């Protein structure tokens, strides 16, 4: 009996990196592969949704983006220790393919795979390469792109695949859309870990300013950062708005499929989820995102007619209230947006990525 092939997935500490990694892991396990996930302590917080048969390996890594002078001086040594540690593990149990999803916690596994000349590729979720993926783009066999077109370094060819979504999202792909009307309606507000504050500052008051005939039917699911939870909850309570405010929703796909409208940052995985389930959205690209990649992420949905994009600099309570009203008071227009969002989705993204993994494994035989 031949040994089960091994895939090592390296992914960083945000949902944007971890969710597509999880999607790939789910399918590769079903195809009879063993899967290991190489991440750091921050990434390990997002592993709850991974299948229990995925072996989690926490590696040493570091970034120059945080900490004082002493911490920055220690970065190269921590990264080197991480790469050497990953090489030791890979010598013991040699991977058939290594796939990096970006973020500095991927450096040890990707660095080791490069030094050991193992079949390897990166997947970039955003329309602009992240810093770590920029480093590895010239040192891998394949650069798979989630958002197309992706801005790539000269001489590097990308392979457009789309952004893989988790099974819990695929299970609701194209879920029937109930157009807004004079009955209970739901709005989902999601911000991503870094960019949620501005949505917590402006969305509650924008919703409170809606006309009473919309407001009386509205229920809000609002994902807010831990430090904003109390004030956001208090605001909704004080204005008599039915709202469920949490720091992290484990059931975003279920809430999204029930929503008439999604208000979100345009992180790559959020945009992918919205387009696979097919919901009208108001997207607010995170202005501080590297290379303004969230604006690039939102482009496909906006051009298809599935989303209204409001740049952060133009985001006001009045602009939000106006756009929420436009969508929730026009059942036909909202339904068209839902269908347009679906048309922008790439439901076969995971399968396309799986095919690339299998091709790399075959080449190495």
Buried (B, 14 or more C-beta within 10 A) or exposed (E): EEEEBBBBBBBBBBBBBBBBBBBBBBBBBEEEBBBBBBBBEBBBBBBEBBEEEBBEBBBBBBBEEEEEEEEBEEBEEBBBBBBBBBBEBBEEEEBBBBBBBBBBBBBBBBBBBBBBEBBBBBBBBBBBBBBBBBBBBEEBBBBBBBBBEBBBEEEEEBBBBBBBBBBBBBEBBBBEBBBBEEEEBBBBBBBBBBBBEBBBBBBBBBBBBBEEEBBEBBBBBBBBBEEBBEEBBEBBEEBEBBBBBEEBBEEBBBBBBBBBBBBBBBBBBBBBBBBBBBBBBBBBBBBEBBBBBBBBBBBBBBEBBBBBBBEBEEBEBEBBBBBBBBBBBBBEBBBBBBBBBBEBBBBEBBEBBBEBBBBBBEEEE
